[in-house]
């Protein structure tokens, strides 16, 4: 599976969920940082954490495997 597609899917899923729980009257926030920007940063952060967790799990599983000593022919 392509990692870029997986990260994009996770970011969009988290962003969509955060938009659903956001108050509707703040959709057009005119402050220095919009609500949409905050939600995108949160979604990206969650996606990075998910990918890091997946990679950490794979690395840990490989590190826990026993080492086979080489033998002479």
Z-matrix of the N, CA and C atoms (Angstrom, degrees):
N
C 1 1.453
C 2 1.531 1 108.46
N 3 1.309 2 115.69 1 138.58
C 4 1.458 3 121.45 2 -179.38
C 5 1.533 4 109.67 3 -73.29
N 6 1.318 5 116.97 4 124.86
C 7 1.472 6 121.75 5 -176.22
C 8 1.524 7 111.46 6 -64.76
N 9 1.335 8 117.95 7 -34.27
C 10 1.468 9 120.65 8 179.42
C 11 1.524 10 111.18 9 -63.46
N 12 1.310 11 116.69 10 -42.03
C 13 1.466 12 120.71 11 179.74
C 14 1.522 13 109.76 12 -65.72
N 15 1.328 14 116.10 13 -41.19
C 16 1.461 15 119.83 14 -179.40
C 17 1.531 16 110.93 15 -65.25
N 18 1.326 17 117.64 16 -43.14
C 19 1.467 18 120.81 17 179.62
C 20 1.522 19 110.08 18 -64.49
N 21 1.332 20 117.40 19 -43.69
C 22 1.462 21 120.87 20 179.25
C 23 1.525 22 110.97 21 -61.46
N 24 1.313 23 116.66 22 -42.37
C 25 1.469 24 120.06 23 179.28
C 26 1.525 25 111.14 24 -63.41
N 27 1.311 26 116.97 25 -41.69
C 28 1.472 27 120.42 26 179.88
C 29 1.527 28 110.29 27 -65.83
N 30 1.330 29 116.94 28 -44.41
C 31 1.468 30 120.58 29 -179.94
C 32 1.521 31 110.05 30 -60.47
N 33 1.321 32 117.56 31 -46.32
C 34 1.466 33 120.33 32 -178.28
C 35 1.527 34 111.85 33 -67.53
N 36 1.311 35 116.83 34 -35.51
C 37 1.465 36 119.75 35 178.30
C 38 1.528 37 110.95 36 -65.99
N 39 1.319 38 116.36 37 -47.15
C 40 1.468 39 120.22 38 179.59
C 41 1.527 40 109.86 39 -64.45
N 42 1.326 41 117.49 40 -43.21
C 43 1.454 42 121.22 41 179.45
C 44 1.533 43 110.76 42 -60.44
N 45 1.322 44 117.00 43 -43.85
C 46 1.463 45 120.49 44 178.84
C 47 1.516 46 112.32 45 -61.78
N 48 1.331 47 116.23 46 -41.37
C 49 1.464 48 119.63 47 178.67
C 50 1.530 49 111.21 48 -66.13
N 51 1.326 50 116.71 49 -40.54
C 52 1.461 51 119.66 50 179.09
C 53 1.529 52 111.23 51 -67.38
N 54 1.322 53 118.09 52 -35.25
C 55 1.462 54 120.51 53 177.81
C 56 1.527 55 111.48 54 -66.57
N 57 1.320 56 116.78 55 -31.32
C 58 1.465 57 119.73 56 179.78
C 59 1.521 58 111.71 57 -68.22
N 60 1.336 59 116.55 58 -34.76
C 61 1.466 60 118.89 59 -177.61
C 62 1.525 61 112.29 60 -89.48
N 63 1.338 62 117.89 61 -8.98
C 64 1.465 63 121.14 62 -179.68
C 65 1.532 64 109.78 63 -74.01
N 66 1.314 65 117.49 64 143.64
C 67 1.466 66 120.01 65 176.51
C 68 1.526 67 110.93 66 -62.07
N 69 1.317 68 116.69 67 141.54
C 70 1.466 69 121.73 68 -175.75
C 71 1.533 70 112.70 69 -71.94
N 72 1.314 71 118.77 70 -27.19
C 73 1.459 72 120.24 71 -177.31
C 74 1.533 73 112.21 72 -75.25
N 75 1.320 74 118.24 73 -8.71
C 76 1.463 75 121.30 74 179.31
C 77 1.527 76 112.60 75 -99.91
N 78 1.338 77 117.24 76 11.85
C 79 1.462 78 120.16 77 -178.53
C 80 1.518 79 112.09 78 -60.91
N 81 1.329 80 118.04 79 -32.30
C 82 1.467 81 121.53 80 -177.34
C 83 1.525 82 110.37 81 -116.09
N 84 1.302 83 116.11 82 52.54
C 85 1.454 84 121.33 83 178.73
C 86 1.525 85 109.32 84 -63.38
N 87 1.324 86 117.22 85 130.97
C 88 1.460 87 121.32 86 -178.02
C 89 1.536 88 111.71 87 -105.11
N 90 1.315 89 117.06 88 18.84
C 91 1.458 90 120.74 89 179.41
C 92 1.522 91 111.53 90 -75.77
N 93 1.322 92 115.65 91 -175.67
C 94 1.462 93 120.67 92 -178.27
C 95 1.528 94 110.69 93 -64.34
N 96 1.322 95 116.66 94 -36.23
C 97 1.461 96 121.39 95 176.95
C 98 1.516 97 107.16 96 -124.00
N 99 1.323 98 115.91 97 124.98
C 100 1.465 99 119.17 98 -177.83
C 101 1.528 100 110.46 99 -80.03
N 102 1.299 101 115.03 100 160.25
C 103 1.453 102 120.79 101 177.16
C 104 1.527 103 109.94 102 -61.13
N 105 1.297 104 116.64 103 -37.28
C 106 1.459 105 120.65 104 179.66
C 107 1.538 106 110.87 105 -61.96
N 108 1.320 107 116.80 106 -41.51
C 109 1.466 108 120.10 107 178.28
C 110 1.523 109 111.04 108 -64.00
N 111 1.320 110 116.95 109 -42.17
C 112 1.462 111 120.81 110 178.82
C 113 1.517 112 109.85 111 -62.11
N 114 1.337 113 117.09 112 -43.97
C 115 1.459 114 120.30 113 -179.44
C 116 1.526 115 111.51 114 -65.08
N 117 1.327 116 117.12 115 -37.65
C 118 1.469 117 119.83 116 177.18
C 119 1.521 118 110.49 117 -64.22
N 120 1.326 119 118.18 118 -42.58
C 121 1.461 120 120.78 119 179.00
C 122 1.527 121 110.73 120 -65.02
N 123 1.317 122 117.31 121 -40.58
C 124 1.466 123 120.33 122 178.15
C 125 1.522 124 110.08 123 -64.22
N 126 1.337 125 116.55 124 -44.73
C 127 1.467 126 120.66 125 179.68
C 128 1.530 127 110.82 126 -62.42
N 129 1.318 128 116.95 127 -41.52
C 130 1.467 129 120.33 128 178.89
C 131 1.524 130 110.42 129 -65.32
N 132 1.328 131 116.98 130 -40.52
C 133 1.462 132 120.56 131 178.47
C 134 1.516 133 112.26 132 -63.39
N 135 1.319 134 116.31 133 -41.75
C 136 1.467 135 120.09 134 178.04
C 137 1.520 136 110.02 135 -64.91
N 138 1.331 137 116.72 136 -41.19
C 139 1.466 138 120.09 137 179.25
C 140 1.524 139 110.91 138 -62.38
N 141 1.311 140 117.36 139 -42.06
C 142 1.466 141 120.84 140 178.36
C 143 1.526 142 110.06 141 -63.36
N 144 1.319 143 116.74 142 -41.43
C 145 1.464 144 120.12 143 179.35
C 146 1.531 145 111.28 144 -64.62
N 147 1.319 146 117.16 145 -39.05
C 148 1.470 147 120.89 146 179.10
C 149 1.522 148 110.36 147 -65.50
N 150 1.328 149 116.47 148 -47.18
C 151 1.465 150 120.29 149 -179.87
C 152 1.528 151 110.11 150 -63.70
N 153 1.333 152 117.70 151 -41.40
C 154 1.467 153 120.62 152 178.60
C 155 1.525 154 110.33 153 -62.31
N 156 1.315 155 117.05 154 -39.56
C 157 1.465 156 120.43 155 178.02
C 158 1.514 157 112.47 156 -64.02
N 159 1.326 158 116.21 157 -41.56
C 160 1.465 159 120.55 158 178.46
C 161 1.524 160 110.05 159 -63.77
N 162 1.325 161 116.07 160 -47.91
C 163 1.470 162 119.77 161 -179.96
C 164 1.524 163 111.41 162 -63.88
N 165 1.323 164 117.40 163 -41.32
C 166 1.465 165 120.92 164 179.29
C 167 1.528 166 110.35 165 -61.26
N 168 1.327 167 116.57 166 -41.88
C 169 1.466 168 120.26 167 178.57
C 170 1.519 169 111.84 168 -62.06
N 171 1.333 170 117.04 169 -42.46
C 172 1.462 171 120.19 170 179.38
C 173 1.525 172 111.14 171 -66.76
N 174 1.328 173 116.91 172 -42.71
C 175 1.465 174 120.46 173 179.50
C 176 1.528 175 110.29 174 -64.24
N 177 1.327 176 117.01 175 -42.21
C 178 1.461 177 120.90 176 -179.48
C 179 1.523 178 111.04 177 -64.50
N 180 1.337 179 117.27 178 -40.32
C 181 1.467 180 120.37 179 178.15
C 182 1.524 181 111.16 180 -62.79
N 183 1.316 182 116.65 181 -41.76
C 184 1.468 183 119.71 182 178.29
C 185 1.524 184 110.98 183 -66.98
N 186 1.324 185 117.42 184 -38.05
C 187 1.461 186 120.84 185 -179.17
C 188 1.529 187 112.06 186 -70.07
N 189 1.317 188 117.17 187 -27.44
C 190 1.464 189 120.55 188 -178.99
C 191 1.529 190 113.16 189 -80.34
N 192 1.329 191 117.74 190 -12.14
C 193 1.468 192 120.00 191 179.36
C 194 1.528 193 109.29 192 -69.53
N 195 1.324 194 114.60 193 147.49
C 196 1.465 195 118.51 194 -179.29
C 197 1.530 196 110.03 195 -75.33
N 198 1.303 197 114.66 196 151.16
C 199 1.462 198 121.19 197 -178.57
C 200 1.529 199 108.27 198 -92.32
N 201 1.326 200 115.61 199 131.63
C 202 1.456 201 120.30 200 176.75
C 203 1.525 202 108.55 201 -92.61
N 204 1.323 203 116.36 202 122.10
C 205 1.461 204 120.32 203 179.04
C 206 1.520 205 109.60 204 -70.71
N 207 1.323 206 116.82 205 137.93
C 208 1.465 207 118.88 206 178.17
C 209 1.522 208 111.00 207 -68.37
N 210 1.308 209 115.12 208 148.42
C 211 1.468 210 119.40 209 178.93
C 212 1.522 211 109.19 210 -123.04
N 213 1.309 212 115.06 211 148.80
C 214 1.473 213 120.27 212 -179.59
C 215 1.526 214 108.60 213 -75.55
N 216 1.313 215 117.59 214 148.00
C 217 1.488 216 120.18 215 179.85
C 218 1.512 217 112.52 216 -72.63
